[in-house]
Amino acid sequence: MKKIGMNRGLATATAMALVTCVAVWFVLGGSEKTAVDDPLKVNKGALSKYESTLTYRMVRFDVENGIADIQAANKARVNIGAYFQWVDEQCLQYQQVRDFLLCANQVVGEHFDYEVSEDVSNSYARQRSDCDLNAFLIVDVARMHGFDPYMMYSPGHAFITWTGRDGEVYYLETTKNDNRGKLADINDAFYVRSLDGTYYTRYGADAVLSIYKALVYRLSANKAYIVGLYNALPGNSLVADSYYEYLMIHNRIGPDEIADIIERLKTDPTSETLSLILASWYVEQGDTGRALPPRFCTSDCIWLGIEAWSDYLGYHEQGTRVSDFYGKYLKDLAIFSNYEKAQDFLKSVGLIIAAIFCVLLWFFGRRRGKCVYLILSGSKVRRKR
């Protein structure tokens, strides 16, 4: 009987250790749906047929311009290819473009977590995506199968549009429902209105690639290409934002550029970049009363101000420092950033402590199995007495 008691105690202690370890692993994030370091399962021999797709062309651009290394690019290609093959498996039964796009968006949400992204390669490699990265994938795979959707931009956002067989125009909001998407109503307040022709215009693959190059130019090793891009697309506000930022950084903003910026802001007051350049110009000219913060200021605006303009900004007409305007948001961002860092640190420490605890629990349970068994069955022993 004594030997049996020891075996039961050892089994109980081992089970406790295993259950504890699994619970801690789950709480500390071990349950994420896919390990980001492991590329998705895919028939790698079939990847070459995707070389002409928009997403593969973007990956090549990232590598050529130092935005992503070869390892990240290869992971991105594999994960893009896996996505295309999953859509082939799950969505080909749908003959209506609406049904196919919704299915393709569902597949995105199953394998790519939403995360605000700057470039395609490093994000796809980690199975992360946001509004435009979702749209790149969905439009690519839809066009492979004969459908004809387009990308469309609104200030600070991107989504998909197409014309149905009934002649009606439809829109797909790709980030809703945990990145699984839903049909959109662009009259909703979520979609910021603008008179600028850059927005709410249909774009095909070549135009989207050009806009992508403008949006990621800050990450590129050779940023000078933005000048040629602007000369080719001077009317596109997304390209113009990056172009004028480039001129500002290189001290090439003069009266002619300011006049053009003022005209552009009349049709697109949502441009954070142009508003910040204009505010900086007014401060340098001593006209601090006109150095107003941008009308629409999101995190991009805040970081741009921190990186390039915050040292120049003075007082606006209400007498409040523009730098204080940024300071409020900077404080919030610092708190959020520190919180995220603390979370990561606590997860790492927690996993180490949990591992040590599991080993000790197993060790002492093995050495003192009888005690553990008696403690756990104490109520039963007391009842027998």
N, C-alpha and C positions, 0 to 999 in steps of 0.2 A: 504493500500500500504506500509506503514511503516513496518508493521509486516512481510509482504512478503519479503521486502528488508533485514530485519534482518535474516530471514530464509535462504535466498540465500547467504548472507554473511557468515553465520555459515557453510553452506554446502560447500561453496568455500574454506573457511579456513581449514575445516576438510580434504577436498580432497587434498589441498596443503600439509598438514602435512603428510598424508598417502603416497602421491607420493614421497615426500622428504625422508621419512623414508625408503621406499622401495629402492629408488635409492642409498642412503647411504649404506644400508645393502648389496646391490648387489656389489657396488664398494669395500667395505671393506671385501669381501670374503664370504658373506653369501650364495653365489650361488654354493658352492662346491657340487658335485653331490651326495655325501652321507655323512651324519654326522658320523664322525669316532668313536664317542662314542656309536653308536647304531649298534649292530650286524646285519648282513644281515638276511633277512627273510629266514627261513629254517624249514623243518620238523625235529625238534630236535629228534623225536623218531627214525629217520633213521640214526642218526649219529654213532651209535655203529658199523655199518657194515664197517665203514672206519678205524677202529682201526689198521688194518694191513697195511694201506697205508704208503708210505714213509713220507708224510708230517705229519701225526699223530704221527709216531714214532719220528720224529724230535721234535715235540711239547713236547712229553713225556720226551725226553732227556733234553730239555730246563728247564723243571720244576724240574727234578731230580738233575740238576746241578746248580740250583739257577740263571739261565739266565732269566727266566720269572716267574712271580707269577701265582697263580691259576686263578685269574681274567683275566689276559691277555691270558693265555692258553685256557680258556673256550671260550673267544671271538674268538680266532684264530680257534679253532675247529669248531665253528658255521660258521664262514666265509669260511673256507675250504669246509665244507659240503654244504654250499649254492652254492659255485662255482661248485662243482661236480653235484649238482642237476640242475643248470642252463645249464651246458653242456649237461646233459641228455635231457633237454627240447629243446635245440636249434641245437644240432649237430649230433644226432643219425641217421639222414637221410643220412649222408655221409659214404660211404663204402670204399673209398680210404683213406689211412692213411694221405696223403698230405692234402686232403680237411678237414678231421676231425681235424688235428692239427691246421690248419689255423683258423677253426671255434673256437676251444678251446682257441686259443690265442686271438681271437677277444673278447671272453667272459672275459678273464683276463683284457683286456684294458677297458672294460665297467665298471668294478667294483673295480679294483685295480689301484691306481695311481703309477706312477714310482717314486721311491725314493731309493737311495743307502741304502742298508739294511745290518745289521750285523747278525741278527738271525731271524728265521722264526716266532716265537710266537708273539713278540712285533710288528713286521711289519704286519703280517696277521691280527692281532687284530685291527690294524688301517687302514686296507685295503690299504697297501703299499707293493710294491714289486720291485725287480730289476731283473737282468738277471737270476741268479740262482734260485731265489724264483719263478719266472715265470715258469722256466723249471721244478721245482719240481711239481708244480700243474699240468702242461700239461702232463708230463710223467705219473704221477699218474692216471689221468682220462683216458688217452689213453690206458694204460695197463688194466684198469678195463673193457674196451670194446674190448679186444683182439688184440689191435695194439701193435707194438713192437719197440717203439722209445727208444733212449738212450740219456743220457747226455754226453756232451763233453766239455772239458775245453781248453781254450787258455790262455796265460798269462794275468791275470787280468780280465778274462771274462768267461762266460758259455753260452752254446746254446744247441740246440737239433739236433740230426741226426737220419736218418733211411734209410733203403734200400727199394726202391720202387719195385713194381711188375715187372718193366722193368729191374731190376738189377742195376739201377743207385743209387748212394748215394746222398741223399739230406740233406740240413741243414735249420734249422729254426732260424732266429734271432728274439727273442721274444720281444725285447724292442723297435723295430722300430714302426713307425706310432702310437706314443702315447701309447706304451705298447700293441698294438694290433698285432704286429708281421708282418713279411714278409719272404719269402724265401731268403736264404743267399748265397753269393758266398764267400767261405773262402779264396779265392785268393786275396780278397780285402785287401788293406793295413790296414784296421781296425783290422784285425785279426793278432796279432803279432806272428811271426814265432819263433819256438824253436825246437832244436834237441832233447829235453828231451821227453822221452816216456810218461811222465805224461800227456802231452798235445796232443790234437787231437787223443785221444784214447777213445773208447766207454766205458761207465760205466753204470752198472746196479744199482738197488736200494741199495743193501748192500754196495757196494763200495762208492756210493754217500753219504750215511749216514756216513761212516767213514771219508770221506773228509770233510763233514760238521762239524763233531766233531772237526777236526783239525782247521778248519777256525774260529770256535767260541770259541776256548779254552781260549782265553784271557778273555772272559766274564764269564767263569765258576768259581764257588766257589772253586772247587777242580781241579786245573790245572795239577796235577801229572799224570792224565790218559794219557796225551800226550806221556809219555814214553812208555807205553804198546802199544799205537797206532803206534808209530814209529817202535817198534820191530816187529809188525805184517806187516807193510807196509814200509820198509826202502827205497824202490826204488821210492816212491811217493814224488815228490818235494813239493807239497802242505802240506803234512804231515811233511816233513823234515824241512820246514821253521819254522813251529810252534815249533817243537821239539828243534831245535837249538836256537830259541829265548828263550825257557824255560831254556835251559842250560846256556845261556848267563846271564839271569836275576839271576840265582842261582850261578853265578861265577864258572861254571863247563866247561868252554871252555879251552881246552889245545891244544898242538901241533897236537895230533891225530885228533881232531875235525877240526882244521884249515886245515889240509891236505885234509880231506874229503870235506870240504867246497870249497876249491880251485878246486878240481876235479869236484864237482857238478856245479860250475860256468862255467866250460868249456863247458858243454852241455846246461846249463840254465843260461845265463848271465842276464836274466830278473829278477832274484830273488832280490828284494829290501832288504829283511831281511838278506840273507846271505852276500850280499855286504856290508851292514852296520856292521855286526858282524866282517867281515874281516877288514874293515877300522878301527874299534875300536881296534882290535887286533894289527894291525900295529902301531897305535899311542902308545899303551901301551908298545910296544917293542922298541919305539923310532925311528921307521922307518916311519916317517911322509910323506916321499915322495911317499909312496905306498898307503897312506890312501885316496883313491879316493872316490868321491860320487858314488852311484850306477849308472849304465848305464841307467836304466829305473827308474825314480823317480816320483811317483804319490803321491796323498794325503796320502796313507798308509805309504809310505816311510817317508814323512815329519813328520807325527805324531809319528812314531817309533823313528825317530831321536830326536824329542823333548822329548819323554818319557824316552828313554833309553840311547841314544848315544851322544847327542849334547854336553854334558859337556866334553867328551873325545876327540872330534875331533880337529885336528890341521890343519896343512898346507898340501896341496897336491903339486904335482910337479910343477904346474904353479905358486905357491906362493900365491894363493888365499885361504883364510880360508874356510874350509869346513863348519864351523859354519855360515859363511856369506852366503854360498850357501843355507843353510836351512833358514837363516834369511830372505832372499828375499821372499821365499814362505810363511814363517810364517807371514810376514807383510801382504801379500796378503790375507792369510786366516783370519787374525785378522780383516782386513777391511771387508771382506765378512761376517764374523761372527757378527761383530758389526752392519753391514747393516741389517742382518736378524733380530737381536734383536731389532733394531730401527723400522723395519717394524712391528714386533709383537706389540711393545709398541704403535706405532702410530695407529695401528688398534684398540687396546683396548681403547685408549684415544678417538679416532674418534667415536667409538660406543657409548661411554658415552656422549660425546658432542652432537652427533646426537639425542640420546634419550632425553636429556634435551631440545634441540632445538625443537624437535617434540612436547613435552609437552607444552612448552611455546607458540609455534605457535598455537596449538590447543586452549590453554587457552585464549590467547588474541584475537584469532579469534572469540571465543565464546562470549567474553565480548564485543567485538567491531566489530561484524559481519557487521554492516552497513558500517563502515569505510572501511573495507577490500573490501566489495562489490563495493563501490564507487571508490576505488583506482583501482581495476581491470577493472572496466568498465569506467574509466575516459575518454578514447578516445571517447567512445560512447556518454557520457554526453557532452563533448566539442562539438561534431558534432551537437548535438541537439541545443546547444546555437547558 
